[in-house]
Amino acid sequence: MNETLMVLVRGVIAFFTLFIFARILGKQQMSQLTYFDYILGITIGSIAATLTTNLGNNTWSEWVGLFTWFILVFIIQMIAIKSRYIAKYMDGEPTVVIMNGHIMEDAMKTMRYSIDHLLGQLRLKGIFDLTQVEFAVLETNGKLSVQKKSEFQPVTAKDLNLSTSYSGLSTEVIFDGIVLDQNLEQLKLDRLWLDAELKKLGIDDYSEIALASLDTAGRLYVDRYNDRLKSLTDPSDYRGPN
């Protein structure tokens, strides 16, 4: 077989193999990426790359190696889900690095976590003064969770005894020029209502629209492909079905 064609075929096999494996392993690998997960991801990716370009080796043996790594990662994930003890052993535990406003130097040394790194992560969270911090926890994925002292926490509507209106998720009604009729039905609206609202914005063709969504206050947001953005910002402009 031609060498270029062979690389192409191997690349397709490796691509779809990794795609299937990634879908099976789920989102945990990215959302809670530990150092061990990171190493596993690099190793599996390296095997897939070798499977694509190393024409000197047998394709089947490299695919078996890739499948073996996938099975081991999958088994470890399942065991970690079933056993909290194993999960703690594999991924570690969150570590308190600031307690009651005091830096826990011994815990940081154990984690090999420097004060420079701590200060850097605090700055990324908009905290430039250590006196504002009550607790800081180093999570297993390396991210820092911070609780400010009460006097430095932002004031909420509840603190001021203010009533607030409900704010939910916006619902897409047009995506990439295509009307999402199912979403309209869930909102108890129809295309007649949608056409009337779009006419107010001078839009006669759905294909002009990249995205249109309706929020819980009845505001219709429309993004055209030509970047002329318009929005019905007044809730009174919203007219649902009679």
C-alpha positions in Angstrom: 0.0 0.0 0.0 1.2 3.5 -0.8 2.9 5.1 2.3 0.8 8.2 2.2 -2.4 6.2 1.9 -1.3 4.0 4.8 -0.7 7.0 7.0 -4.1 8.4 6.0 -5.8 5.1 6.9 -4.0 4.8 10.2 -4.8 8.4 11.0 -8.5 7.8 10.5 -8.4 4.7 12.7 -6.5 6.5 15.4 -8.8 9.6 15.2 -12.1 7.6 15.6 -10.6 5.3 18.2 -9.6 8.3 20.4 -13.0 9.9 19.7 -14.9 6.8 20.9 -12.6 6.4 23.9 -13.0 10.0 24.9 -16.8 9.8 24.7 -16.8 6.7 26.8 -14.5 8.1 29.5 -16.8 11.2 29.7 -16.1 14.7 30.8 -14.5 13.9 34.1 -11.0 13.9 32.5 -11.3 17.6 31.6 -13.6 19.0 34.4 -11.5 17.4 37.2 -8.1 16.9 35.5 -5.6 15.7 38.0 -1.9 15.4 37.3 -2.3 11.6 36.9 -5.2 12.2 34.4 -2.9 14.6 32.6 -0.2 12.0 32.2 -2.7 9.4 31.1 -4.1 11.7 28.5 -0.6 12.5 27.1 0.3 8.8 27.0 -2.9 7.7 25.2 -2.4 10.6 22.7 1.2 9.6 22.1 0.2 6.0 21.4 -2.4 7.3 18.9 0.2 9.5 17.2 2.6 6.5 16.9 -0.2 4.4 15.5 -0.7 7.0 12.8 2.9 7.6 11.7 5.1 4.7 12.8 4.8 2.5 9.7 7.5 0.2 10.9 5.3 -1.4 13.5 2.3 -3.6 13.2 -1.0 -1.6 13.3 -2.8 -4.2 15.3 -0.2 -4.4 18.1 -0.3 -0.6 18.5 -4.1 -0.5 18.5 -4.1 -3.3 21.2 -1.7 -1.1 23.3 -4.0 1.9 22.9 -7.0 -0.2 23.8 -5.1 -1.5 26.9 -4.5 2.0 28.2 -8.1 2.9 27.6 -9.4 -0.1 29.5 -7.0 0.6 32.4 -8.2 4.2 32.6 -11.8 3.1 32.4 -11.4 0.5 35.2 -9.7 3.0 37.4 -12.5 5.5 36.9 -15.1 2.9 37.7 -13.3 1.8 40.9 -12.8 5.4 42.0 -16.5 6.1 41.5 -17.4 3.1 43.6 -14.8 3.5 46.3 -14.1 6.8 48.0 -10.9 5.4 49.6 -9.5 4.4 46.2 -10.5 7.8 44.8 -8.7 9.6 47.6 -5.6 7.4 47.0 -5.6 8.0 43.2 -6.5 11.7 43.1 -5.5 12.9 46.5 -7.5 15.2 48.7 -8.1 18.9 48.8 -5.6 20.7 51.0 -6.3 23.7 53.2 -3.4 26.2 52.5 -5.0 29.2 54.3 -7.0 28.7 57.5 -8.6 31.5 59.5 -6.4 34.0 57.5 -3.1 32.1 58.3 -1.0 30.4 55.7 -0.4 26.7 56.4 3.2 26.4 55.6 3.6 22.7 56.6 0.7 21.7 54.4 2.1 23.7 51.5 5.5 22.0 51.9 3.9 18.6 51.9 2.1 19.6 48.6 5.3 21.2 47.2 3.2 24.3 46.7 5.1 27.6 46.9 3.9 30.9 48.3 4.6 32.5 44.9 2.2 30.1 43.3 -0.4 30.8 46.0 -0.1 34.5 45.6 -0.4 34.1 41.8 -3.6 32.1 42.0 -5.1 34.6 44.4 -4.3 37.4 42.0 -6.1 35.5 39.2 -9.1 35.6 41.5 -8.8 39.3 41.9 -7.3 39.1 45.4 -4.2 41.1 46.0 -4.4 41.4 49.8 -3.9 38.3 51.9 -5.8 39.9 54.8 -9.0 39.5 52.8 -8.8 35.7 52.8 -10.4 33.5 55.4 -9.9 30.1 53.8 -8.1 28.8 50.7 -8.2 25.2 49.6 -6.0 23.7 47.0 -8.2 21.3 45.0 -7.1 17.9 43.6 -7.0 19.4 40.0 -4.6 22.2 41.2 -7.1 25.0 41.3 -7.5 27.2 44.3 -10.9 27.7 46.0 -11.1 30.8 48.1 -13.5 32.1 50.8 -13.1 35.8 51.6 -13.6 37.2 55.1 -17.2 38.3 55.6 -16.3 42.0 55.6 -14.8 41.6 52.1 -17.5 39.6 50.5 -19.7 41.4 48.0 -23.1 42.6 49.1 -26.1 40.6 47.8 -29.7 41.6 47.3 -30.5 39.3 50.2 -28.2 41.3 52.5 -30.1 44.5 51.6 -33.5 42.8 51.8 -34.2 43.6 48.2 -36.6 41.5 46.1 -35.3 40.2 42.8 -37.0 38.9 39.7 -36.5 35.4 38.4 -33.7 35.1 35.9 -33.4 31.8 34.1 -31.8 30.5 31.0 -32.4 32.0 27.6 -34.0 29.7 25.0 -32.6 29.5 21.4 -35.3 30.0 18.8 -33.1 30.3 15.7 -29.7 28.8 15.3 -27.6 29.2 12.1 -30.6 30.4 10.1 -32.8 27.5 11.2 -35.9 27.9 13.3 -36.0 25.6 16.3 -39.7 24.8 16.3 -39.5 22.5 19.3 -38.2 25.3 21.4 -40.9 27.6 20.2 -43.5 25.0 21.2 -42.0 24.7 24.6 -42.4 28.5 25.0 -46.0 28.2 23.7 -45.1 30.4 20.8 -45.2 29.9 17.0 -43.6 31.1 13.8 -46.3 33.7 13.3 -45.2 35.4 16.5 -41.6 35.0 15.6 -42.1 36.5 12.1 -43.9 39.5 13.6 -41.0 40.1 16.0 -38.4 39.8 13.3 -40.3 42.2 11.1 -40.0 44.8 13.8 -36.2 44.5 13.3 -36.5 44.6 9.5 -35.6 40.9 9.1 -37.6 39.0 6.5 -35.4 35.9 6.0 -34.3 33.5 8.7 -31.0 32.9 6.9 -29.9 36.4 7.9 -29.8 35.3 11.5 -26.9 33.5 13.2 -28.6 33.3 16.6 -31.9 34.4 18.1 -32.9 33.7 21.7 -35.6 34.6 24.1 -35.0 35.1 27.8 -37.3 34.6 30.7 -38.3 38.3 30.8 -39.5 38.0 27.2 -36.6 39.8 25.6 -35.7 38.6 22.1 -32.0 38.9 21.2 -31.0 38.6 17.5 -27.5 38.3 16.1 -27.3 38.7 12.3 -24.5 37.3 10.2 -23.6 40.8 9.1 -23.0 41.8 12.7 -25.8 44.4 12.8 -27.0 43.4 16.3 -30.4 44.4 17.5 -32.3 43.5 20.6 -35.8 44.0 21.9 -34.7 45.4 25.3 -38.0 46.5 26.6 -40.0 43.6 28.1 -43.2 45.4 27.1 -42.2 44.8 23.5 -42.7 41.1 24.0 -46.1 39.9 22.7 -46.8 36.3 23.3 -49.7 34.4 21.9 -53.1 35.5 22.9 
